[in-house]
Amino acid sequence: MLLRWIGSRFGQLNSKGYRPSLKDMNLTHKSLADICGLTRVTVTKNLNRYKALGLLQRVSEVDLLIQIE
């Protein structure tokens, strides 16, 4: 998963996972879609699915927590 790589490369590691700052990296749903060759809607749906599965958590308005397996 691209977000896992971004988190491990650029995020802060804590006991629960990686916490990348999407604002600092200027990552929007549209920019993630462009990187992956998907539509913004598809990225948004997948991010919501990952949140529902507990793989992602929003910890602030601009930061996500990517769970460590």
CORURZI-V792280 format. One record per residue. N is the residue number from 1. RES is the residue in one letter. SS is DSSP state (H for helix, E for strand, C for the rest). Layout:
BEGIN
N_RES_SS, N_RES_SS
END
This chain:
BEGIN
1_M_C, 2_L_H, 3_L_H, 4_R_H, 5_W_H, 6_I_H, 7_G_H, 8_S_H, 9_R_H, 10_F_H, 11_G_C, 12_Q_E, 13_L_E, 14_N_C, 15_S_C, 16_K_C, 17_G_E, 18_Y_E, 19_R_E, 20_P_C, 21_S_E, 22_L_C, 23_K_C, 24_D_C, 25_M_C, 26_N_C, 27_L_C, 28_T_C, 29_H_H, 30_K_H, 31_S_H, 32_L_H, 33_A_H, 34_D_H, 35_I_H, 36_C_H, 37_G_C, 38_L_C, 39_T_C, 40_R_H, 41_V_H, 42_T_H, 43_V_H, 44_T_H, 45_K_H, 46_N_H, 47_L_H, 48_N_H, 49_R_H, 50_Y_H, 51_K_H, 52_A_H, 53_L_C, 54_G_C, 55_L_C, 56_L_E, 57_Q_E, 58_R_E, 59_V_C, 60_S_C, 61_E_C, 62_V_C, 63_D_E, 64_L_E, 65_L_E, 66_I_E, 67_Q_E, 68_I_C, 69_E_C
END
